[in-house]
């Protein structure tokens, strides 16, 4: 018989990440009440959402502990999406004025 040991999950870490996600949710809601432009609000909320997506992917989907996925690919992808969203917003605002 083989005796395999399984790692006991650290629930404290998950609770801290969950609390941080709730804080980011509150921050995203609070940003909508700030006296800045709608474009600025949208970009800030999009950035907060990308941070939340990275946290969920890394910790709750356990991508942080995978060996076959380079960590830079996980870390760079949200910034790629942010740049793509910024480009689409820029093009959308440009086409409105035509």
N, C-alpha and C positions, 0 to 999 in steps of 0.2 A: 504494500500500500504506500502510496506517495502522500506525503503531508505537505500540501501546498499552503502557503500563507498568503493571505490577501491583505492588502493595505487597508487599514481602518480609515474611512474618510474623516477628514477634519471638518466637522460641522461648524466650528467656530469661524473658520475662514469663509465658508459659504454664507454664514449670517452677516459677516462684515461686508462681503461683496453685495449681498442682497440689500443691506442698509445703504450702501453707497449708491446702488441703483435707484432706490427710493429717493435718496437725496438729489440725484440727477434728474429724476422725474419732477420733483418739486422745483428744482432750478429751471427746468425747461418751461414749467408752467409760470413761474415768476417772471421769466424773461419777456413773456408776452405782454406784461403790464408796464414794461420800461418805456420811457419816452424816446424811442429811437425808430428809425425807419422800418418799414415792413420787410425790406430786403435784409437789413441787419438782423432783425428778429429771426427771420427764416434761416439765415446762415448760422446764427448762434444755436438755434434749436437743432439744426442739422448736425452741427459739430457735437453737441451733447448726445444726440442719438447715435452718432458713430462711436463715441466712447462707450456708450451703453452696449452697443452691438459687439464691440471688441471684448468687453468684460464678459458678456454672456458666452461668446464663442470660446474665449480662452479658459474660463473657469467652469461654467456649467456644461459645456459640450466637451470639456477636457482636452481641448486642442493645445493647451499649454504643455501638457505632459506627453504629447505625441512626438515620436522621434522622426517620422518620415515627412513631417511638414516643417519646413524651415520657419523659424519664428519671425524672420523678417518679412515673410510673405503675409503672415497674419497681421503684423504691425503696419505694413505699408498699404494694404488693401483699403482700410478706411480712409486714408488720406487720398488715395486714388479716387474713391467715390466722392469725397468732398470736392476735389478738383473738377471732377466731371459734373457734379451738381452746380458748382460755381460757373462753369462754362455754359451749361444749359440755361441757367438764370440770366447770364450775360447775353446770350443769343436771344432769349425770349424778350428781354427788355429792349434789345436792339430792334427786333422785328416789330415791336409795338409802335415804335416811333416812325416806321416807314410808311 
